[in-house]
């Protein structure tokens, strides 16, 4: 059922108190209904009803108008979670795809909005993938026929299919983006329950396992990639964005440009890594990026993943090893060797030490002094 009535929420400051303003066209139903809100009052100055600004009243508003009117929060929740990165928007992977017959693809308007908001390329791929899975779950319905009940049924399917909480949250975000940002509709899914975030500990390799991976990798380019991921604590995307000038051999540092959160930072450059990089540079002569698939073009994400997986297999490591595992191992080994958590935070590019504190749960030196009760 489409709702034609609309209530727009506004931020108001009345008598130095933050309030929620409720703006709507003259309507008998809404005018009567709004009086049921707790502590509601009328403002002659703003020409609208208002209530104190808190979570209780916000929930009350959505519950009151559910099924009666859309609650427009476009002016109320004005934050954007888009990563404002200065990377080039790349959708060639989307254009070059050959989807199966009857497969519904993401609308161009969806991609256009992602580009306008300057979402990171990795986020774009995630949103498109999640949204296409959703719309193809209903093969006999057009996108604009889908409603909140369809969204709930789809999320229930994801839960029953044992998709991770992280994937379910990403799916919700991708669906909300279409209806609320692309179509400009009011917040339709305020009451959609999100799964609790999972708090899993990172997979960490021992220093011996890292050394085995490097020793068994004979290709100098592959060895440099593994070495930088670990010894500089780089994210995969940060590694691929590196340019030769970012290797500061005089100061033994690596400059990371336009990292997550649009921040630049410096991290460590290992002595052995520098030796290997010099050998690699003479042999491969990269032009634009430090690691290139073909002259002037970035090395691919898939290639980096394959290098890491192959090295882990050769080292006979049974754990699930990814490029990010090497970054986790870098941080954990620094902590185990006595490096202050605040320095590790800076090297990793975390906004807060709270993010970095997860490594205190996996650092082995925290448990060395504890004697196992079985050995007492």
Long-range contacts (C-beta under 8 A, 24 or more apart in sequence): 1-67, 3-67, 3-68, 3-69, 3-70, 5-29, 5-30, 5-68, 5-69, 5-70, 6-69, 6-70, 6-72, 6-186, 7-61, 7-65, 7-69, 7-70, 7-71, 7-72, 8-72, 8-74, 8-75, 8-186, 9-61, 9-71, 9-72, 9-73, 9-75, 9-76, 10-46, 10-48, 10-75, 10-76, 11-53, 11-75, 11-76, 12-43, 12-46, 12-48, 12-50, 12-53, 14-43, 14-45, 14-46, 14-50, 17-52, 17-53, 18-52, 18-53, 19-50, 19-51, 19-52, 19-53, 20-50, 20-51, 20-52, 20-53, 20-57, 20-58, 20-61, 20-76, 21-46, 21-48, 21-49, 21-50, 22-48, 22-49, 22-50, 22-51, 22-61, 23-48, 24-69, 29-68, 30-65, 30-68, 30-69, 33-64, 33-65, 33-68, 34-64, 36-64, 37-61, 37-64, 62-190, 62-191, 66-191, 70-185, 70-186, 70-188, 71-186, 71-187, 71-190, 72-186, 72-187, 73-186, 73-187, 73-190, 74-180, 74-184, 74-186, 74-187, 77-187, 80-117, 82-117, 82-118, 82-119, 82-120, 82-123, 83-118, 83-119, 83-120, 83-123, 83-260, 83-261, 83-262, 84-118, 84-262, 85-118, 85-120, 85-258, 85-262, 86-258, 86-262, 87-120, 87-121, 87-241, 87-258, 89-115, 89-118, 89-121, 89-124, 90-121, 91-115, 91-124, 93-125, 94-128, 102-139, 103-132, 103-136, 104-132, 104-135, 104-136, 104-139, 104-143, 105-132, 106-131, 106-132, 106-135, 107-143, 107-178, 107-182, 109-182, 110-177, 110-178, 110-182, 113-177, 113-181, 113-182, 114-177, 117-181, 122-237, 126-170, 126-174, 127-170, 127-173, 127-174, 127-177, 128-174, 130-167, 130-170, 130-171, 130-173, 130-174, 130-175, 131-171, 131-174, 131-175, 131-177, 131-178, 133-171, 134-171, 134-174, 134-175, 143-178, 148-188, 148-189, 148-192, 151-175, 151-189, 151-192, 152-192, 155-192, 159-195, 164-198, 165-195, 165-196, 165-197, 165-198, 166-197, 166-198, 168-194, 168-195, 169-194, 169-195, 169-197, 201-358, 201-361, 201-362, 202-324, 202-325, 202-328, 202-332, 202-358, 202-359, 202-362, 203-319, 203-320, 203-321, 203-322, 203-325, 203-328, 204-325, 204-328, 204-329, 204-332, 204-362, 205-317, 205-319, 205-321, 205-325, 205-326, 205-329, 207-333, 209-315, 209-317, 210-326, 210-329, 212-315, 212-316, 212-317, 213-311, 213-312, 213-314, 213-315, 213-317, 214-311, 216-311, 216-314, 216-315, 217-307, 217-311, 217-314, 220-276, 220-279, 220-280, 220-283, 221-280, 221-283, 221-284, 221-291, 222-307, 222-310, 222-311, 223-276, 223-280, 224-273, 224-276, 224-277, 224-280, 224-291, 225-291, 225-299, 225-304, 225-307, 226-307, 226-308, 226-311, 226-326, 227-270, 227-272, 227-273, 227-276, 228-254, 228-273, 229-304, 229-308, 229-323, 229-326, 229-327, 230-326, 230-327, 230-329, 230-330, 231-268, 231-269, 231-270, 231-272, 231-273, 231-330, 232-256, 232-267, 232-268, 232-269, 232-270, 232-273, 232-330, 233-267, 233-268, 233-327, 233-330, 233-331, 233-347, 233-348, 234-267, 234-327, 235-259, 235-260, 235-323, 235-324, 235-327, 236-301, 236-304, 236-305, 236-323, 236-324, 237-301, 239-291, 239-304, 239-323, 240-289, 240-291, 240-298, 240-299, 240-301, 240-304, 241-289, 241-298, 242-289, 242-290, 242-291, 243-288, 243-289, 243-290, 244-281, 244-286, 244-290, 246-290, 247-274, 247-277, 247-290, 249-274, 256-349, 259-349, 260-349, 261-349, 261-351, 263-349, 265-346, 265-347, 265-349, 267-347, 267-348, 267-349, 268-347, 328-359, 328-362, 331-356, 331-359, 332-359, 332-362, 332-363, 335-359, 335-360, 335-363, 335-365, 336-363, 336-364, 336-365
